[in-house]
Amino acid sequence: MNELKPSLLDFTKEELLSKIKPSFRVKQIFGWLYHNYAETYDEMKNIPKALKEELAQEYIVNPVKIAKKEISTDGTVKYLLELQDKKTIEAVWLKMKETQLDENGEVIQEAKYTICVSTQVGCKVGCSFCLTAKGGFTRDLTAGEIVAQVVTLKRDNSHEHNRKINIVYMGMGEPLDNLNNLAKAIEIFKDSEGLSISGKRQTVSTSGLSTKIDKLGEMDLGVHIAISLHAVDDELRSELIPMNKAHNISSIIEAVKRFPIDTRKRVMFEYLVIKNKNDDLGSAKKLVKLLSGIKAKVNLIYFNPYPGTDYERPTRDDMVSFQDYLINHGLLCTIRDSKGMDISAACGQLKEKTQKDL
Ligand code: SF4
């Protein structure tokens, strides 16, 4: 069924070494892919034509191309990327910190960026607040399609290969539902001769597939995890995330407690705050109790309404009261900036809009 041509980005360096001889060519090709962000064989100037022709028979270079992008005034760039089979996914370039200059105008701290990547076309989880869920599930992304999102966005933003970048697996899809390809992409990102993005710069965000959290932990990839908790009781959580019936809150909390976490790190719990649903202090109290014993950080996210939803954005006052309660009870807690408010910031919105435009 899946007749996509593999891409060079699908393979670890070790795998390329078993396919391409002599081995020094692999080092060169790796440089073209991850230091120069080559998208075609033509760009690989020092690779012999015969080898490029041979490789082109079996592999494409980069399996995604930019179909559309929206640029926010806050520096967020949202991309709609087209895959070989014309399916589309989203990836987002997020500016997390501005460049800092000293009094002489010299750069003392470069701007910091995070890339939010997708792991599936569509999603099976079916969260009620999510546009991606409404389109159903189409297919898993290959490791190369996950890797290509970062390569393509770095290229489009002229971000040198050795500049640090963080990755969050928080775009379309449930990353742990595509665990093997995700794990391979994580390994490819970590390669010191490639992009050299360490595990601690990569955060896997899951809707809470507790058994897969255990599997990810066993792989010992050194990544952070973020849990989309969103509710403190199973009734509301099952309403928001139907698969909560199979992976309830206590099973998620137990899996998190088993996850190998660097002692300097915290587990991030995402809490999407929805007006009159989960924004009251009773919910804050339950959250404190639930997370006791876990080195946790809570990230409160404003629900970002989109056309057709019944849910509403909470007030700023309720957000701050909720945050204060958590902080006063010993939890680290931030309110996430709604980046890209003037563009389609919620998961799946750019894709939806583009399809309507067509
Ligand atoms: S919020 Fe994430 S896990 Fe839930 S349906 Fe949307 S893409 Fe899937």
Residues whose N, C-alpha, C, O or C-beta is under 5 A from the ligand:
A	BS01	SF4	C123 V125 G126 C127 C130 T132 A133 G171 M172 G173 E174 S207
